[in-house]
């Protein structure tokens, strides 16, 4: 069975949302710390950050992602809207920024480096969120036939 376009867009948007949030988690909790402190393992970095009285805010970063995905999934299941999927996908950009702030500051304070992202994958998260949201919005906003139009009056 072939799904209607709006359902395929909603499913694609939700899948891209999950992948983008997962990449954001990996960037903030694994890839960026490893890029910021070359030659150290993630365990060493976490230990040194803790010894300096800082925290990578792992629990907060994971909680923010889980809450965002949970609310997004609930909204998408309830409304079944491709446009909402696009809006939620674009919303990953501020979620990523919020989630990267604490770990970046902890790394900066511990190692005396810039708190800016060191690994390039954060830009991919932002690009996926914004481009994916834009593409889904453009596709979902194209004109459709009226809902109750007779079959002879529908545009093909």
C-alpha positions in Angstrom: 0.0 0.0 0.0 1.4 3.4 -1.0 0.9 6.1 1.7 -0.4 9.5 0.8 2.2 12.2 0.3 1.4 14.0 3.6 1.9 10.8 5.6 5.2 10.0 3.8 6.3 13.6 4.6 5.3 13.2 8.3 7.1 9.9 8.6 10.2 11.3 6.8 10.2 14.3 9.0 9.9 12.3 12.2 12.8 10.0 11.1 15.0 13.0 10.2 14.0 14.5 13.6 15.2 11.4 15.5 18.4 11.2 13.5 19.2 14.9 13.9 18.5 14.8 17.7 20.7 11.7 18.0 23.5 13.4 16.1 23.2 16.4 18.4 23.6 14.2 21.4 26.7 12.6 19.9 28.1 15.9 19.0 27.6 17.4 22.5 28.5 14.5 24.6 31.1 12.6 22.6 32.5 14.1 19.5 33.0 17.7 20.7 34.8 16.7 23.9 37.1 14.4 22.0 37.9 17.1 19.4 38.4 19.7 22.1 40.9 17.6 24.0 42.9 15.6 21.5 44.8 12.6 22.9 42.4 12.1 25.8 39.7 9.4 26.1 36.2 10.4 26.9 36.6 8.8 30.3 39.7 10.9 31.0 37.9 14.1 29.9 34.9 13.4 32.1 37.2 12.7 35.1 39.2 15.9 34.6 36.1 17.9 34.1 34.6 16.5 37.3 37.9 17.1 39.2 37.8 20.7 38.1 34.4 21.0 39.7 32.6 21.2 36.4 30.0 19.0 34.7 29.3 18.1 31.0 25.6 18.2 32.0 25.2 14.8 30.5 21.9 14.2 32.3 20.5 17.6 31.2 21.5 17.1 27.6 20.0 13.7 27.4 16.8 14.8 29.3 16.3 17.8 26.9 16.6 15.4 23.9 14.3 12.8 25.4 11.7 15.4 26.4 11.9 17.1 23.0 11.5 13.8 21.1 8.7 12.6 23.4 6.7 15.8 23.0 7.4 15.9 19.2 6.3 12.3 18.8 3.1 12.8 20.8 2.3 15.9 18.7 3.0 14.2 15.4 0.9 11.1 16.3 -1.9 13.3 17.5 -2.0 15.9 14.7 -0.5 13.9 11.8 0.8 17.1 10.3 3.7 17.3 7.9 4.0 21.0 8.5 4.3 20.4 12.3 7.0 17.8 11.5 8.9 20.6 9.6 8.5 23.0 12.5 9.7 20.5 15.0 12.6 19.6 12.8 13.6 23.2 12.6 13.3 23.4 16.4 16.2 21.0 16.8 18.5 24.0 16.0 17.8 25.9 19.3 17.7 22.6 21.2 21.2 21.8 19.9 22.4 25.2 20.9 20.9 25.0 24.3 22.3 21.5 24.8 25.8 22.4 23.7 26.2 25.4 26.0 26.9 23.6 29.3 29.3 21.1 28.0 31.2 23.8 26.0 31.6 26.0 29.1 32.7 23.0 31.2 35.4 22.2 28.6 36.4 25.8 28.4 36.7 26.2 32.1 38.6 22.9 32.6 41.1 23.2 29.8 41.4 26.9 29.2 40.1 26.6 25.6 37.3 28.3 23.7 33.8 27.1 24.6 33.0 27.1 20.9 32.3 23.7 19.2 35.6 22.0 18.2 34.1 19.2 16.2 32.4 20.1 12.9 29.3 17.9 13.4 27.4 20.6 15.1 27.1 22.5 11.8 25.7 19.3 10.3 23.0 19.2 13.0 22.1 22.8 12.3 22.1 22.3 8.6 19.9 19.2 8.8 17.5 20.9 11.1 17.1 24.1 9.1 17.3 22.6 5.6 15.1 19.6 6.5 12.6 22.0 8.0 12.6 24.2 5.0 12.3 21.4 2.5 9.4 19.8 4.4 7.6 23.2 4.7 8.0 23.8 1.0 6.7 20.4 0.1 3.8 20.5 2.7 2.7 24.0 1.6 2.2 23.2 -2.0 -1.4 23.6 -3.2 -3.8 20.6 -2.9 -7.2 19.9 -4.1 -10.1 20.9 -1.8 -10.9 18.1 0.6 -14.5 17.7 -0.5 -14.1 18.3 -4.2 -15.7 15.8 -6.5 -13.2 13.6 -8.4 -13.7 15.5 -11.7 -12.7 18.8 -10.1 -9.5 17.7 -8.5 -6.2 18.8 -10.0 -3.8 16.0 -10.9 
